[in-house]
């Protein structure tokens, strides 16, 4: 029983870390596109 709970907790932790990476990548892409828009507006 405890072995199953440990595996379940490990899976939850791994999935939260992976979704965090995707979120950080999305924020980076948003900032990059904002920078492009600002540079286009300035020129």
PLY file of the C-alpha trace (Angstrom):
ply
format ascii 1.0
element vertex 43
property float x
property float y
property float z
element edge 42
property int vertex1
property int vertex2
end_header
0.00 0.00 0.00
2.75 2.49 0.90
4.63 1.62 -2.28
1.58 2.60 -4.35
1.21 5.90 -2.50
4.90 6.73 -3.04
4.60 6.03 -6.78
1.45 8.15 -7.00
3.12 11.08 -5.21
6.15 10.79 -7.47
3.94 10.89 -10.56
2.11 13.98 -9.28
5.40 15.72 -8.56
6.83 14.85 -11.98
3.73 16.05 -13.81
3.72 19.35 -11.92
7.38 19.94 -12.77
6.80 19.18 -16.44
3.80 21.49 -16.66
5.86 24.20 -14.97
8.47 23.94 -17.72
5.81 24.36 -20.39
4.44 27.41 -18.61
7.88 29.01 -18.34
8.48 28.37 -22.04
5.16 30.03 -22.87
6.03 33.10 -20.81
9.39 33.33 -22.58
7.73 33.19 -25.98
5.25 35.91 -24.93
8.07 38.19 -23.79
9.95 37.54 -27.03
6.93 38.45 -29.15
6.38 41.58 -27.05
9.99 42.60 -27.69
9.50 42.14 -31.44
6.35 44.26 -31.34
8.13 47.04 -29.46
11.06 47.05 -31.87
8.70 47.18 -34.87
6.78 50.08 -33.31
10.01 51.97 -32.61
11.28 51.72 -36.19
0 1
1 2
2 3
3 4
4 5
5 6
6 7
7 8
8 9
9 10
10 11
11 12
12 13
13 14
14 15
15 16
16 17
17 18
18 19
19 20
20 21
21 22
22 23
23 24
24 25
25 26
26 27
27 28
28 29
29 30
30 31
31 32
32 33
33 34
34 35
35 36
36 37
37 38
38 39
39 40
40 41
41 42
